[in-house]
Every structure is written in structure tokens, then in C-alpha cells.
Amino acid sequence: MRLTDFHELVHGEFGVARGDSILTDHVLASIAGRTPLRAIDDGVDPREVWRALCAEFDVPRSRW
């Protein structure tokens, strides 16, 4: 998944302001306690980060 696609999914699901806040402030327990942006900076595939966000925020499976 391209990073631009990842950001589009996040903004589409959570809105721009909340999505940006989640990316910088929310700690993903399932990805070693890192924020989404930190995980991506550390080399985690954005698709894996997206799935972790979906799981933690109860996004319906059809939008994963």
C-alpha cells in the first residue's frame, strides 16, 4: 500500500483532523506500542498499520 493511499483511507474513515491526531497521538498496542506514523517511519507496512487501526477502532471489516 502506498503512503498516499494510507492517508486517504485514514482521512476517509476518521476525517482529516481526527485522522491526523490519531496518526500522531494514538499508540497501537498491536504494533509494539508505537504511533501509526512512528511505526511507518520504522518500516512497518502501511497496510499492517491500517489493519491495526481498523481493529482498534472497530472499523467494519468491509472497509479494511
mmCIF file as Biopython writes it, N, C-alpha, C and O atoms, coordinates in Angstrom:
data_model
#
loop_
_atom_site.group_PDB
_atom_site.id
_atom_site.type_symbol
_atom_site.label_atom_id
_atom_site.label_alt_id
_atom_site.label_comp_id
_atom_site.label_asym_id
_atom_site.label_entity_id
_atom_site.label_seq_id
_atom_site.pdbx_PDB_ins_code
_atom_site.Cartn_x
_atom_site.Cartn_y
_atom_site.Cartn_z
_atom_site.occupancy
_atom_site.B_iso_or_equiv
_atom_site.auth_seq_id
_atom_site.auth_asym_id
_atom_site.pdbx_PDB_model_num
ATOM 1   N N  . MET A ? 1  ? 0.839   -1.174 0.000  1.0 0.0 1  A 1 
ATOM 2   C CA . MET A ? 1  ? 0.000   0.000  0.000  1.0 0.0 1  A 1 
ATOM 3   C C  . MET A ? 1  ? 0.887   1.241  0.000  1.0 0.0 1  A 1 
ATOM 4   O O  . MET A ? 1  ? 1.842   1.347  0.769  1.0 0.0 1  A 1 
ATOM 5   N N  . ARG A ? 2  ? 0.543   2.175  -0.883 1.0 0.0 2  A 1 
ATOM 6   C CA . ARG A ? 2  ? 1.298   3.434  -0.907 1.0 0.0 2  A 1 
ATOM 7   C C  . ARG A ? 2  ? 0.893   4.305  0.279  1.0 0.0 2  A 1 
ATOM 8   O O  . ARG A ? 2  ? -0.228  4.211  0.780  1.0 0.0 2  A 1 
ATOM 9   N N  . LEU A ? 3  ? 1.802   5.135  0.708  1.0 0.0 3  A 1 
ATOM 10  C CA . LEU A ? 3  ? 1.547   6.008  1.845  1.0 0.0 3  A 1 
ATOM 11  C C  . LEU A ? 3  ? 0.399   6.978  1.561  1.0 0.0 3  A 1 
ATOM 12  O O  . LEU A ? 3  ? -0.387  7.288  2.456  1.0 0.0 3  A 1 
ATOM 13  N N  . THR A ? 4  ? 0.303   7.454  0.325  1.0 0.0 4  A 1 
ATOM 14  C CA . THR A ? 4  ? -0.803  8.358  -0.011 1.0 0.0 4  A 1 
ATOM 15  C C  . THR A ? 4  ? -2.150  7.639  0.102  1.0 0.0 4  A 1 
ATOM 16  O O  . THR A ? 4  ? -3.132  8.233  0.548  1.0 0.0 4  A 1 
ATOM 17  N N  . ASP A ? 5  ? -2.201  6.378  -0.296 1.0 0.0 5  A 1 
ATOM 18  C CA . ASP A ? 5  ? -3.428  5.594  -0.148 1.0 0.0 5  A 1 
ATOM 19  C C  . ASP A ? 5  ? -3.773  5.412  1.327  1.0 0.0 5  A 1 
ATOM 20  O O  . ASP A ? 5  ? -4.938  5.500  1.715  1.0 0.0 5  A 1 
ATOM 21  N N  . PHE A ? 6  ? -2.759  5.158  2.141  1.0 0.0 6  A 1 
ATOM 22  C CA . PHE A ? 6  ? -2.956  5.007  3.578  1.0 0.0 6  A 1 
ATOM 23  C C  . PHE A ? 6  ? -3.581  6.267  4.168  1.0 0.0 6  A 1 
ATOM 24  O O  . PHE A ? 6  ? -4.557  6.188  4.914  1.0 0.0 6  A 1 
ATOM 25  N N  . HIS A ? 7  ? -3.024  7.420  3.838  1.0 0.0 7  A 1 
ATOM 26  C CA . HIS A ? 7  ? -3.560  8.681  4.370  1.0 0.0 7  A 1 
ATOM 27  C C  . HIS A ? 7  ? -4.987  8.930  3.874  1.0 0.0 7  A 1 
ATOM 28  O O  . HIS A ? 7  ? -5.820  9.436  4.626  1.0 0.0 7  A 1 
ATOM 29  N N  . GLU A ? 8  ? -5.270  8.585  2.632  1.0 0.0 8  A 1 
ATOM 30  C CA . GLU A ? 8  ? -6.632  8.741  2.117  1.0 0.0 8  A 1 
ATOM 31  C C  . GLU A ? 8  ? -7.614  7.860  2.881  1.0 0.0 8  A 1 
ATOM 32  O O  . GLU A ? 8  ? -8.726  8.292  3.185  1.0 0.0 8  A 1 
ATOM 33  N N  . LEU A ? 9  ? -7.219  6.642  3.190  1.0 0.0 9  A 1 
ATOM 34  C CA . LEU A ? 9  ? -8.083  5.751  3.965  1.0 0.0 9  A 1 
ATOM 35  C C  . LEU A ? 9  ? -8.324  6.299  5.367  1.0 0.0 9  A 1 
ATOM 36  O O  . LEU A ? 9  ? -9.456  6.307  5.850  1.0 0.0 9  A 1 
ATOM 37  N N  . VAL A ? 10 ? -7.263  6.753  6.015  1.0 0.0 10 A 1 
ATOM 38  C CA . VAL A ? 10 ? -7.392  7.299  7.367  1.0 0.0 10 A 1 
ATOM 39  C C  . VAL A ? 10 ? -8.307  8.520  7.359  1.0 0.0 10 A 1 
ATOM 40  O O  . VAL A ? 10 ? -9.213  8.620  8.186  1.0 0.0 10 A 1 
ATOM 41  N N  . HIS A ? 11 ? -8.078  9.441  6.438  1.0 0.0 11 A 1 
ATOM 42  C CA . HIS A ? 11 ? -8.899  10.657 6.375  1.0 0.0 11 A 1 
ATOM 43  C C  . HIS A ? 11 ? -10.337 10.336 5.978  1.0 0.0 11 A 1 
ATOM 44  O O  . HIS A ? 11 ? -11.265 10.984 6.464  1.0 0.0 11 A 1 
ATOM 45  N N  . GLY A ? 12 ? -10.536 9.368  5.122  1.0 0.0 12 A 1 
ATOM 46  C CA . GLY A ? 12 ? -11.882 8.975  4.733  1.0 0.0 12 A 1 
ATOM 47  C C  . GLY A ? 12 ? -12.652 8.339  5.872  1.0 0.0 12 A 1 
ATOM 48  O O  . GLY A ? 12 ? -13.859 8.542  5.997  1.0 0.0 12 A 1 
ATOM 49  N N  . GLU A ? 13 ? -11.977 7.584  6.689  1.0 0.0 13 A 1 
ATOM 50  C CA . GLU A ? 13 ? -12.630 6.884  7.800  1.0 0.0 13 A 1 
ATOM 51  C C  . GLU A ? 13 ? -12.837 7.774  9.021  1.0 0.0 13 A 1 
ATOM 52  O O  . GLU A ? 13 ? -13.893 7.731  9.652  1.0 0.0 13 A 1 
ATOM 53  N N  . PHE A ? 14 ? -11.836 8.576  9.352  1.0 0.0 14 A 1 
ATOM 54  C CA . PHE A ? 14 ? -11.870 9.332  10.606 1.0 0.0 14 A 1 
ATOM 55  C C  . PHE A ? 14 ? -12.015 10.839 10.435 1.0 0.0 14 A 1 
ATOM 56  O O  . PHE A ? 14 ? -12.208 11.556 11.417 1.0 0.0 14 A 1 
ATOM 57  N N  . GLY A ? 15 ? -11.926 11.327 9.202  1.0 0.0 15 A 1 
ATOM 58  C CA . GLY A ? 15 ? -11.904 12.768 8.982  1.0 0.0 15 A 1 
ATOM 59  C C  . GLY A ? 15 ? -10.470 13.262 9.041  1.0 0.0 15 A 1 
ATOM 60  O O  . GLY A ? 15 ? -9.604  12.585 9.594  1.0 0.0 15 A 1 
ATOM 61  N N  . VAL A ? 16 ? -10.209 14.432 8.479  1.0 0.0 16 A 1 
ATOM 62  C CA . VAL A ? 16 ? -8.833  14.920 8.393  1.0 0.0 16 A 1 
ATOM 63  C C  . VAL A ? 16 ? -8.271  15.252 9.775  1.0 0.0 16 A 1 
ATOM 64  O O  . VAL A ? 16 ? -7.196  14.768 10.130 1.0 0.0 16 A 1 
ATOM 65  N N  . ALA A ? 17 ? -8.971  16.059 10.552 1.0 0.0 17 A 1 
ATOM 66  C CA . ALA A ? 17 ? -8.440  16.489 11.852 1.0 0.0 17 A 1 
ATOM 67  C C  . ALA A ? 17 ? -8.266  15.309 12.810 1.0 0.0 17 A 1 
ATOM 68  O O  . ALA A ? 17 ? -7.203  15.138 13.407 1.0 0.0 17 A 1 
ATOM 69  N N  . ARG A ? 18 ? -9.314  14.499 12.952 1.0 0.0 18 A 1 
ATOM 70  C CA . ARG A ? 18 ? -9.205  13.355 13.871 1.0 0.0 18 A 1 
ATOM 71  C C  . ARG A ? 18 ? -8.199  12.339 13.346 1.0 0.0 18 A 1 
ATOM 72  O O  . ARG A ? 18 ? -7.429  11.772 14.120 1.0 0.0 18 A 1 
ATOM 73  N N  . GLY A ? 19 ? -8.200  12.108 12.045 1.0 0.0 19 A 1 
ATOM 74  C CA . GLY A ? 19 ? -7.256  11.162 11.456 1.0 0.0 19 A 1 
ATOM 75  C C  . GLY A ? 19 ? -5.816  11.573 11.703 1.0 0.0 19 A 1 
ATOM 76  O O  . GLY A ? 19 ? -4.986  10.748 12.086 1.0 0.0 19 A 1 
ATOM 77  N N  . ASP A ? 20 ? -5.517  12.854 11.482 1.0 0.0 20 A 1 
ATOM 78  C CA . ASP A ? 20 ? -4.153  13.332 11.724 1.0 0.0 20 A 1 
ATOM 79  C C  . ASP A ? 20 ? -3.773  13.199 13.202 1.0 0.0 20 A 1 
ATOM 80  O O  . ASP A ? 20 ? -2.634  12.868 13.529 1.0 0.0 20 A 1 
ATOM 81  N N  . SER A ? 21 ? -4.734  13.458 14.086 1.0 0.0 21 A 1 
ATOM 82  C CA . SER A ? 21 ? -4.478  13.307 15.518 1.0 0.0 21 A 1 
ATOM 83  C C  . SER A ? 21 ? -4.197  11.851 15.869 1.0 0.0 21 A 1 
ATOM 84  O O  . SER A ? 21 ? -3.274  11.561 16.631 1.0 0.0 21 A 1 
ATOM 85  N N  . ILE A ? 22 ? -4.982  10.945 15.321 1.0 0.0 22 A 1 
ATOM 86  C CA . ILE A ? 22 ? -4.775  9.516  15.569 1.0 0.0 22 A 1 
ATOM 87  C C  . ILE A ? 22 ? -3.394  9.089  15.092 1.0 0.0 22 A 1 
ATOM 88  O O  . ILE A ? 22 ? -2.702  8.338  15.780 1.0 0.0 22 A 1 
ATOM 89  N N  . LEU A ? 23 ? -2.994  9.560  13.928 1.0 0.0 23 A 1 
ATOM 90  C CA . LEU A ? 23 ? -1.704  9.160  13.369 1.0 0.0 23 A 1 
ATOM 91  C C  . LEU A ? 23 ? -0.527  9.593  14.237 1.0 0.0 23 A 1 
ATOM 92  O O  . LEU A ? 23 ? 0.491   8.904  14.299 1.0 0.0 23 A 1 
ATOM 93  N N  . THR A ? 24 ? -0.668  10.721 14.897 1.0 0.0 24 A 1 
ATOM 94  C CA . THR A ? 24 ? 0.461   11.228 15.692 1.0 0.0 24 A 1 
ATOM 95  C C  . THR A ? 24 ? 0.362   10.915 17.179 1.0 0.0 24 A 1 
ATOM 96  O O  . THR A ? 24 ? 1.376   10.898 17.876 1.0 0.0 24 A 1 
ATOM 97  N N  . ASP A ? 25 ? -0.871  10.662 17.682 1.0 0.0 25 A 1 
ATOM 98  C CA . ASP A ? 25 ? -1.045  10.534 19.129 1.0 0.0 25 A 1 
ATOM 99  C C  . ASP A ? 25 ? -1.464  9.149  19.622 1.0 0.0 25 A 1 
ATOM 100 O O  . ASP A ? 25 ? -1.144  8.778  20.752 1.0 0.0 25 A 1 
ATOM 101 N N  . HIS A ? 26 ? -2.167  8.386  18.802 1.0 0.0 26 A 1 
ATOM 102 C CA . HIS A ? 26 ? -2.683  7.097  19.257 1.0 0.0 26 A 1 
ATOM 103 C C  . HIS A ? 26 ? -1.572  6.044  19.246 1.0 0.0 26 A 1 
ATOM 104 O O  . HIS A ? 26 ? -0.849  5.899  18.260 1.0 0.0 26 A 1 
ATOM 105 N N  . VAL A ? 27 ? -1.450  5.329  20.334 1.0 0.0 27 A 1 
ATOM 106 C CA . VAL A ? 27 ? -0.449  4.269  20.435 1.0 0.0 27 A 1 
ATOM 107 C C  . VAL A ? 27 ? -1.112  2.938  20.105 1.0 0.0 27 A 1 
ATOM 108 O O  . VAL A ? 27 ? -2.097  2.546  20.730 1.0 0.0 27 A 1 
ATOM 109 N N  . LEU A ? 28 ? -0.555  2.253  19.118 1.0 0.0 28 A 1 
ATOM 110 C CA . LEU A ? 28 ? -1.083  0.960  18.687 1.0 0.0 28 A 1 
ATOM 111 C C  . LEU A ? 28 ? -0.435  -0.155 19.503 1.0 0.0 28 A 1 
ATOM 112 O O  . LEU A ? 28 ? 0.747   -0.453 19.333 1.0 0.0 28 A 1 
ATOM 113 N N  . ALA A ? 29 ? -1.202  -0.754 20.371 1.0 0.0 29 A 1 
ATOM 114 C CA . ALA A ? 29 ? -0.680  -1.832 21.212 1.0 0.0 29 A 1 
ATOM 115 C C  . ALA A ? 29 ? -0.196  -3.006 20.372 1.0 0.0 29 A 1 
ATOM 116 O O  . ALA A ? 29 ? 0.779   -3.673 20.721 1.0 0.0 29 A 1 
ATOM 117 N N  . SER A ? 30 ? -0.889  -3.252 19.259 1.0 0.0 30 A 1 
ATOM 118 C CA . SER A ? 30 ? -0.556  -4.414 18.434 1.0 0.0 30 A 1 
ATOM 119 C C  . SER A ? 30 ? 0.690   -4.208 17.572 1.0 0.0 30 A 1 
ATOM 120 O O  . SER A ? 30 ? 1.167   -5.148 16.937 1.0 0.0 30 A 1 
ATOM 121 N N  . ILE A ? 31 ? 1.212   -2.995 17.548 1.0 0.0 31 A 1 
ATOM 122 C CA . ILE A ? 31 ? 2.428   -2.726 16.769 1.0 0.0 31 A 1 
ATOM 123 C C  . ILE A ? 31 ? 3.486   -2.137 17.703 1.0 0.0 31 A 1 
ATOM 124 O O  . ILE A ? 31 ? 3.994   -1.034 17.498 1.0 0.0 31 A 1 
ATOM 125 N N  . ALA A ? 32 ? 3.790   -2.910 18.722 1.0 0.0 32 A 1 
ATOM 126 C CA . ALA A ? 32 ? 4.875   -2.597 19.656 1.0 0.0 32 A 1 
ATOM 127 C C  . ALA A ? 32 ? 4.741   -1.241 20.342 1.0 0.0 32 A 1 
ATOM 128 O O  . ALA A ? 32 ? 5.741   -0.594 20.652 1.0 0.0 32 A 1 
ATOM 129 N N  . GLY A ? 33 ? 3.500   -0.815 20.579 1.0 0.0 33 A 1 
ATOM 130 C CA . GLY A ? 33 ? 3.285   0.415  21.324 1.0 0.0 33 A 1 
ATOM 131 C C  . GLY A ? 33 ? 3.776   1.666  20.619 1.0 0.0 33 A 1 
ATOM 132 O O  . GLY A ? 33 ? 4.240   2.604  21.267 1.0 0.0 33 A 1 
ATOM 133 N N  . ARG A ? 34 ? 3.680   1.686  19.306 1.0 0.0 34 A 1 
ATOM 134 C CA . ARG A ? 34 ? 4.110   2.859  18.532 1.0 0.0 34 A 1 
ATOM 135 C C  . ARG A ? 34 ? 2.897   3.571  17.953 1.0 0.0 34 A 1 
ATOM 136 O O  . ARG A ? 34 ? 1.839   2.971  17.762 1.0 0.0 34 A 1 
ATOM 137 N N  . THR A ? 35 ? 3.066   4.846  17.680 1.0 0.0 35 A 1 
ATOM 138 C CA . THR A ? 35 ? 2.019   5.564  16.964 1.0 0.0 35 A 1 
ATOM 139 C C  . THR A ? 35 ? 2.038   5.083  15.510 1.0 0.0 35 A 1 
ATOM 140 O O  . THR A ? 35 ? 3.043   4.541  15.051 1.0 0.0 35 A 1 
ATOM 141 N N  . PRO A ? 36 ? 0.940   5.276  14.791 1.0 0.0 36 A 1 
ATOM 142 C CA . PRO A ? 36 ? 0.934   4.843  13.393 1.0 0.0 36 A 1 
ATOM 143 C C  . PRO A ? 36 ? 2.065   5.449  12.562 1.0 0.0 36 A 1 
ATOM 144 O O  . PRO A ? 36 ? 2.725   4.737  11.805 1.0 0.0 36 A 1 
ATOM 145 N N  . LEU A ? 37 ? 2.292   6.752  12.698 1.0 0.0 37 A 1 
ATOM 146 C CA . LEU A ? 37 ? 3.366   7.368  11.903 1.0 0.0 37 A 1 
ATOM 147 C C  . LEU A ? 37 ? 4.738   6.862  12.312 1.0 0.0 37 A 1 
ATOM 148 O O  . LEU A ? 37 ? 5.614   6.682  11.467 1.0 0.0 37 A 1 
ATOM 149 N N  . ARG A ? 38 ? 4.930   6.634  13.603 1.0 0.0 38 A 1 
ATOM 150 C CA . ARG A ? 38 ? 6.219   6.104  14.069 1.0 0.0 38 A 1 
ATOM 151 C C  . ARG A ? 38 ? 6.447   4.696  13.520 1.0 0.0 38 A 1 
ATOM 152 O O  . ARG A ? 38 ? 7.553   4.351  13.103 1.0 0.0 38 A 1 
ATOM 153 N N  . ALA A ? 39 ? 5.387   3.893  13.527 1.0 0.0 39 A 1 
ATOM 154 C CA . ALA A ? 39 ? 5.508   2.532  13.007 1.0 0.0 39 A 1 
ATOM 155 C C  . ALA A ? 39 ? 5.896   2.554  11.528 1.0 0.0 39 A 1 
ATOM 156 O O  . ALA A ? 39 ? 6.763   1.792  11.100 1.0 0.0 39 A 1 
ATOM 157 N N  . ILE A ? 40 ? 5.260   3.420  10.759 1.0 0.0 40 A 1 
ATOM 158 C CA . ILE A ? 40 ? 5.583   3.523  9.329  1.0 0.0 40 A 1 
ATOM 159 C C  . ILE A ? 40 ? 7.016   4.016  9.156  1.0 0.0 40 A 1 
ATOM 160 O O  . ILE A ? 40 ? 7.755   3.492  8.322  1.0 0.0 40 A 1 
ATOM 161 N N  . ASP A ? 41 ? 7.414   5.016  9.934  1.0 0.0 41 A 1 
ATOM 162 C CA . ASP A ? 41 ? 8.796   5.507  9.874  1.0 0.0 41 A 1 
ATOM 163 C C  . ASP A ? 41 ? 9.796   4.407  10.219 1.0 0.0 41 A 1 
ATOM 164 O O  . ASP A ? 41 ? 10.915  4.389  9.707  1.0 0.0 41 A 1 
ATOM 165 N N  . ASP A ? 42 ? 9.378   3.487  11.095 1.0 0.0 42 A 1 
ATOM 166 C CA . ASP A ? 42 ? 10.246  2.373  11.490 1.0 0.0 42 A 1 
ATOM 167 C C  . ASP A ? 42 ? 10.220  1.213  10.499 1.0 0.0 42 A 1 
ATOM 168 O O  . ASP A ? 42 ? 10.878  0.195  10.717 1.0 0.0 42 A 1 
ATOM 169 N N  . GLY A ? 43 ? 9.454   1.365  9.398  1.0 0.0 43 A 1 
ATOM 170 C CA . GLY A ? 43 ? 9.468   0.349  8.356  1.0 0.0 43 A 1 
ATOM 171 C C  . GLY A ? 43 ? 8.288   -0.601 8.328  1.0 0.0 43 A 1 
ATOM 172 O O  . GLY A ? 43 ? 8.270   -1.529 7.519  1.0 0.0 43 A 1 
ATOM 173 N N  . VAL A ? 44 ? 7.293   -0.393 9.195  1.0 0.0 44 A 1 
ATOM 174 C CA . VAL A ? 44 ? 6.112   -1.256 9.164  1.0 0.0 44 A 1 
ATOM 175 C C  . VAL A ? 44 ? 5.287   -0.890 7.929  1.0 0.0 44 A 1 
ATOM 176 O O  . VAL A ? 44 ? 5.101   0.288  7.624  1.0 0.0 44 A 1 
ATOM 177 N N  . ASP A ? 45 ? 4.803   -1.893 7.235  1.0 0.0 45 A 1 
ATOM 178 C CA . ASP A ? 45 ? 3.990   -1.685 6.032  1.0 0.0 45 A 1 
ATOM 179 C C  . ASP A ? 45 ? 2.727   -0.899 6.405  1.0 0.0 45 A 1 
ATOM 180 O O  . ASP A ? 45 ? 2.038   -1.263 7.357  1.0 0.0 45 A 1 
ATOM 181 N N  . PRO A ? 46 ? 2.415   0.176  5.665  1.0 0.0 46 A 1 
ATOM 182 C CA . PRO A ? 46 ? 1.196   0.945  5.962  1.0 0.0 46 A 1 
ATOM 183 C C  . PRO A ? 46 ? -0.068  0.088  5.976  1.0 0.0 46 A 1 
ATOM 184 O O  . PRO A ? 46 ? -1.010  0.393  6.707  1.0 0.0 46 A 1 
ATOM 185 N N  . ARG A ? 47 ? -0.099  -0.972 5.183  1.0 0.0 47 A 1 
ATOM 186 C CA . ARG A ? 47 ? -1.270  -1.866 5.179  1.0 0.0 47 A 1 
ATOM 187 C C  . ARG A ? 47 ? -1.439  -2.512 6.560  1.0 0.0 47 A 1 
ATOM 188 O O  . ARG A ? 47 ? -2.561  -2.631 7.054  1.0 0.0 47 A 1 
ATOM 189 N N  . GLU A ? 48 ? -0.353  -2.920 7.169  1.0 0.0 48 A 1 
ATOM 190 C CA . GLU A ? 48 ? -0.404  -3.525 8.502  1.0 0.0 48 A 1 
ATOM 191 C C  . GLU A ? 48 ? -0.869  -2.490 9.536  1.0 0.0 48 A 1 
ATOM 192 O O  . GLU A ? 48 ? -1.646  -2.804 10.438 1.0 0.0 48 A 1 
ATOM 193 N N  . VAL A ? 49 ? -0.383  -1.263 9.391  1.0 0.0 49 A 1 
ATOM 194 C CA . VAL A ? 49 ? -0.793  -0.191 10.307 1.0 0.0 49 A 1 
ATOM 195 C C  . VAL A ? 49 ? -2.278  0.101  10.127 1.0 0.0 49 A 1 
ATOM 196 O O  . VAL A ? 49 ? -2.993  0.282  11.113 1.0 0.0 49 A 1 
ATOM 197 N N  . TRP A ? 50 ? -2.755  0.149  8.876  1.0 0.0 50 A 1 
ATOM 198 C CA . TRP A ? 50 ? -4.170  0.384  8.608  1.0 0.0 50 A 1 
ATOM 199 C C  . TRP A ? 50 ? -5.025  -0.698 9.259  1.0 0.0 50 A 1 
ATOM 200 O O  . TRP A ? 50 ? -6.038  -0.390 9.886  1.0 0.0 50 A 1 
ATOM 201 N N  . ARG A ? 51 ? -4.634  -1.937 9.119  1.0 0.0 51 A 1 
ATOM 202 C CA . ARG A ? 51 ? -5.400  -3.037 9.714  1.0 0.0 51 A 1 
ATOM 203 C C  . ARG A ? 51 ? -5.414  -2.944 11.237 1.0 0.0 51 A 1 
ATOM 204 O O  . ARG A ? 51 ? -6.431  -3.226 11.870 1.0 0.0 51 A 1 
ATOM 205 N N  . ALA A ? 52 ? -4.296  -2.553 11.817 1.0 0.0 52 A 1 
ATOM 206 C CA . ALA A ? 52 ? -4.241  -2.386 13.274 1.0 0.0 52 A 1 
ATOM 207 C C  . ALA A ? 52 ? -5.178  -1.262 13.717 1.0 0.0 52 A 1 
ATOM 208 O O  . ALA A ? 52 ? -5.885  -1.400 14.714 1.0 0.0 52 A 1 
ATOM 209 N N  . LEU A ? 53 ? -5.184  -0.157 12.985 1.0 0.0 53 A 1 
ATOM 210 C CA . LEU A ? 53 ? -6.103  0.940  13.302 1.0 0.0 53 A 1 
ATOM 211 C C  . LEU A ? 53 ? -7.557  0.476  13.193 1.0 0.0 53 A 1 
ATOM 212 O O  . LEU A ? 53 ? -8.379  0.766  14.062 1.0 0.0 53 A 1 
ATOM 213 N N  . CYS A ? 54 ? -7.856  -0.239 12.130 1.0 0.0 54 A 1 
ATOM 214 C CA . CYS A ? 54 ? -9.221  -0.727 11.936 1.0 0.0 54 A 1 
ATOM 215 C C  . CYS A ? 54 ? -9.657  -1.621 13.090 1.0 0.0 54 A 1 
ATOM 216 O O  . CYS A ? 54 ? -10.781 -1.507 13.579 1.0 0.0 54 A 1 
ATOM 217 N N  . ALA A ? 55 ? -8.783  -2.497 13.517 1.0 0.0 55 A 1 
ATOM 218 C CA . ALA A ? 55 ? -9.104  -3.398 14.621 1.0 0.0 55 A 1 
ATOM 219 C C  . ALA A ? 55 ? -9.325  -2.626 15.915 1.0 0.0 55 A 1 
ATOM 220 O O  . ALA A ? 55 ? -10.281 -2.899 16.642 1.0 0.0 55 A 1 
ATOM 221 N N  . GLU A ? 56 ? -8.463  -1.676 16.208 1.0 0.0 56 A 1 
ATOM 222 C CA . GLU A ? 56 ? -8.561  -0.942 17.469 1.0 0.0 56 A 1 
ATOM 223 C C  . GLU A ? 56 ? -9.743  0.018  17.507 1.0 0.0 56 A 1 
ATOM 224 O O  . GLU A ? 56 ? -10.271 0.305  18.581 1.0 0.0 56 A 1 
ATOM 225 N N  . PHE A ? 57 ? -10.161 0.515  16.354 1.0 0.0 57 A 1 
ATOM 226 C CA . PHE A ? 57 ? -11.270 1.468  16.312 1.0 0.0 57 A 1 
ATOM 227 C C  . PHE A ? 57 ? -12.568 0.832  15.805 1.0 0.0 57 A 1 
ATOM 228 O O  . PHE A ? 57 ? -13.514 1.541  15.462 1.0 0.0 57 A 1 
ATOM 229 N N  . ASP A ? 58 ? -12.614 -0.496 15.758 1.0 0.0 58 A 1 
ATOM 230 C CA . ASP A ? 58 ? -13.820 -1.229 15.365 1.0 0.0 58 A 1 
ATOM 231 C C  . ASP A ? 58 ? -14.398 -0.773 14.025 1.0 0.0 58 A 1 
ATOM 232 O O  . ASP A ? 58 ? -15.610 -0.614 13.879 1.0 0.0 58 A 1 
ATOM 233 N N  . VAL A ? 59 ? -13.522 -0.568 13.066 1.0 0.0 59 A 1 
ATOM 234 C CA . VAL A ? 59 ? -13.961 -0.238 11.700 1.0 0.0 59 A 1 
ATOM 235 C C  . VAL A ? 59 ? -14.549 -1.516 11.108 1.0 0.0 59 A 1 
ATOM 236 O O  . VAL A ? 59 ? -13.939 -2.579 11.224 1.0 0.0 59 A 1 
ATOM 237 N N  . PRO A ? 60 ? -15.721 -1.436 10.475 1.0 0.0 60 A 1 
ATOM 238 C CA . PRO A ? 60 ? -16.312 -2.634 9.872  1.0 0.0 60 A 1 
ATOM 239 C C  . PRO A ? 60 ? -15.341 -3.314 8.899  1.0 0.0 60 A 1 
ATOM 240 O O  . PRO A ? 60 ? -14.637 -2.656 8.133  1.0 0.0 60 A 1 
ATOM 241 N N  . ARG A ? 61 ? -15.329 -4.616 8.955  1.0 0.0 61 A 1 
ATOM 242 C CA . ARG A ? 61 ? -14.404 -5.426 8.156  1.0 0.0 61 A 1 
ATOM 243 C C  . ARG A ? 61 ? -14.455 -5.082 6.661  1.0 0.0 61 A 1 
ATOM 244 O O  . ARG A ? 61 ? -13.446 -5.179 5.963  1.0 0.0 61 A 1 
ATOM 245 N N  . SER A ? 62 ? -15.616 -4.686 6.186  1.0 0.0 62 A 1 
ATOM 246 C CA . SER A ? 62 ? -15.762 -4.384 4.757  1.0 0.0 62 A 1 
ATOM 247 C C  . SER A ? 62 ? -14.916 -3.174 4.334  1.0 0.0 62 A 1 
ATOM 248 O O  . SER A ? 62 ? -14.659 -2.994 3.144  1.0 0.0 62 A 1 
ATOM 249 N N  . ARG A ? 63 ? -14.480 -2.345 5.291  1.0 0.0 63 A 1 
ATOM 250 C CA . ARG A ? 63 ? -13.677 -1.169 4.945  1.0 0.0 63 A 1 
ATOM 251 C C  . ARG A ? 63 ? -12.188 -1.350 5.258  1.0 0.0 63 A 1 
ATOM 252 O O  . ARG A ? 63 ? -11.403 -0.411 5.129  1.0 0.0 63 A 1 
ATOM 253 N N  . TRP A ? 64 ? -11.815 -2.538 5.662  1.0 0.0 64 A 1 
ATOM 254 C CA . TRP A ? 64 ? -10.389 -2.802 5.916  1.0 0.0 64 A 1 
ATOM 255 C C  . TRP A ? 64 ? -9.659  -2.857 4.604  1.0 0.0 64 A 1 
ATOM 256 O O  . TRP A ? 64 ? -8.446  -3.069 4.582  1.0 0.0 64 A 1 
#
